[in-house]
Amino acid sequence: GIQGSTSELERRALALAGSGLIVWDWDVDTDRIYTSPEAEEALGLKRHSLETEAAGWLEVLHPADRDRFRATLDGIIDQRRGRIDQDFRLRAIDGHYLTFNLKARPVVGADGEVVRCVGTLTDVTAERIAAERLLHDAVRDNLTGLPNRELFLDRLGQALTMARLDDKVKPTVMVIDLDRFKQLNVQVGMAVADSILLTVARRLMRLLKPQDTLARISGDQFGMILMSERDPERILALAELVRRA
């Protein structure tokens, strides 16, 4: 009956369209990509902007993701099997990027060649941001946003490795402790004490160059790894500036 004439592919496409997922369908023979309108809506693009040849997508993709996108599609065509399950960043009309997960499978024709590649796009931006934030929180101090003890020790290890490989690299490490800070907590309360810590962190940051590290090692203790300066006189002068700050 009629059921038999509806190809497996069309049935899947209909099922996808009804599921609220964004359909991604690349017709390999004509080299046209079709997506449902939600992808363009999310990016603020005009309808059919994403319906181009595969190379047209390179315009909208994040520059760092372009080669991988090209290689992924080439790989599916060469191998005639496998599946795509990858994240790509697409540029919205206002210039920021949204991350989409592309899941797709090749459909092989009678001659064994890939005729199309069908699947779904899912906006995973929020999940990716949350994952990056978790990663960020693991090595950053919540109050000041500075590297924490773990990241400080990691960077110290890197600095020492660089120093062993290169005579010109001479790291200086400073540990800065705030005297009577515990009393402050008691006398003026946590909120004021926190704002003092933030002020100290900002003042210390201003003294450093991009290649240096400032970290919050513990409650009232900061650590510095100085890579930008190796002249002892100037390091002493900087230490005096730190004390004053």
N, C-alpha and C positions, 0 to 999 in steps of 0.2 A: 504494500500500500504506500501511501504518501510518506509514512514514517521512514521507510527504507531509502527514499530518495534524498532525504535530508542528510547531508554528509555529516560524519562524526564531528568534523571541524566546525560546521555551522552550529551544530547542537551545543558544542562547547562554548562557542562564542556567545550564543544566546544565553546559556547558563551563566556565563561571566557577566554579561550585560545586566542580567537580573539580580546579580549578587551585590551590586553597589561597588564592585571593584572596577578599577580603570583598565579597560582593555588595551593591550599593546599588540599590534599585529603588523608584521613586516612581510610584505609580499616581495619575495626575493626576485622573481622574474622581472617585475616592472620596477623593482627597487623603490617601493612606496611604503611608508610607515603610516598606519592608521592608529589613532588613539581616541578614546572617548573624551568628550568635552571637558570632563572634570580636571584633567591634567592642565589644560590651558587656562581654565578658570582659576585654579590654585596659583598659577604663575602670573595671572593678569594679562595673558597674551590673547590676541584675537583668535577666534575660532579658525581652525585649520592651520595655525602657525606651525604646529608640530607634525603636520601631515606632509612630510617632504621625503626626498630620498634619504637613505641612511646618513650620507655625508652632511645633509642639512642640519642634522641634530648636533653636529660638532659646534655650530654657532651658539647654541643654547647651553651646551655642556660646560661645566667648569674646566678651564684650560688644563688643570692637572688630571682630569678624568678622561680627556679626549682619546688619548692613545689606547687606554684600557678598553674603552667602548669599541673602538675600531677593531682591536685585537679580539675582543669577545665575539663580535659578529663574524669576523673572519674565521675564527676557530670553529664556530658552529657549522659554517658552510663547508670548511675543509673536512671536518670529522663526520659530518652528516648525522651526528647524534649528540648525546650529552644534554645538558640543560644550562640555562643562564640563571644565576641567582646572585645578583650583585647590586651594590648601591652606586648610584650616580647622582651628582649634584647638577641641578638645572637652574639657570638664572631667571629670576622673576623680572618683571618689567621695571621694578624700582631698583634693580641691581643686586638685591640680596639673593642667596641661593637656598633652594629647598632640596632636601635629599629624598630621592625616590628609590625604592627597591624594585628592580626589574626581575621578574621570574618569567622565563619563557622556554619553550621547547621547539625544536625543529620539526616540521612536517615534511616527510620525504615522499616524492612523487614516484610514479611507476618506474622511472629510469634510475631510481636510487639517489637522485640529486635533491637537495633541499629546495622546496618550492615556496615555503613560507615559515615564519617563526612566530608563534602565537603565545601570548601570556598576559601577565598583569603588571601594572605599575601601582605601587603603594607609597603614599607619602609617609616617610618614616622620620621626618625632620625632628619632631618632638622627642622621639625615642633616642635619636642620635645625640641630640643636645644633652639629654639626661645622662646618657652613657659617658659623654665627654666630661660633663660636670662631675660625675662620680670619680672619674679618673683624676680630674683637676683637684677635687676635694681631698683625694688620698695623699697628694703631695703638697697641698697648700694649707696654710693656716687660715682658719675660718674668719678670724677677726680682721687681720691685716691683708690677707691675700698673698702674703709673702710665702716663699718656699718654707716648708716645715723641716724638722730635724732630719727626716728620712731623705728628702731631696737635697738638703744641705750636705749630708754625708756622701750622697751619690755624686754631687758636683765636686766635692773635695777629692774623692777618688779619681775623677776625671782630670782634675787640675794636677794631681800628683803624677798621674800617668803621662800627661803632657810634659811636665817638668823633667821626667826621666828621659823622655825622647828628645827634648829640645833644651839646650843649656840656657837659651835666652829667656825661657819661661821660669819665673821665680814667684810662685804664689805667696801671698802673705795672709795669714789667718788672724782675725781678731775676734775675741769674744767680749761682748758688751753686756754688762749686768747692771740693772737699775737698782741702786741702793734703796732700802727701806720701802720697796714697792708693796710688800705685804701689808705694812701699816696703812699705806694709802687706801688699799682695798677696804680696810676696816673703817678708816676715818671718813672717807668721802663716798664710799660705795663702789660697786662694780662698774656701773655705767660711766662714772667720771674716770675711774682708773683705766677702763677700756679706751676712752677717748684720749687719755694721755699716751697710752701705748701706740695708738694710731698716729698721733702727732709725732712721736719719736720715730716711728717707722718711716713716715713721710720725710722728716728732716734728714734721716740717715740716707734714704734713697737718693736725695738730691746731691749727695756728696760722691755718688758712685757713677762709674761709666757703664755702658751696656754689657761689657764683658765681665764685670764684677758680679758677685752674688751677695745679696743680703737675705738672711733667713731669720725666722723666729724659732729659736731652738726649744725654748720652754716658756713658761709664764712670763717672766720678766727678763728673759735672756735672748739677745740677738747674736747672730754669728755673721761675720763678713769674710768673703774670700776675695782678695784683691788681686786681680790679674793685670790691671791697666798700669800699675806703677811698680817700678823695681828699684828706684833710687832711694836708699835708706833715709836720706834727709827729708825727701818729699813724703815718704811713708809716715815718718814721725810727725810731720806737719799735718798730715791727714788725720792721724790718731788724735792730735790736739783739737782739730775741727770736730771730730766725732764726740770728743769729751764735752766740748762747748755746746754742741747741738743737743 
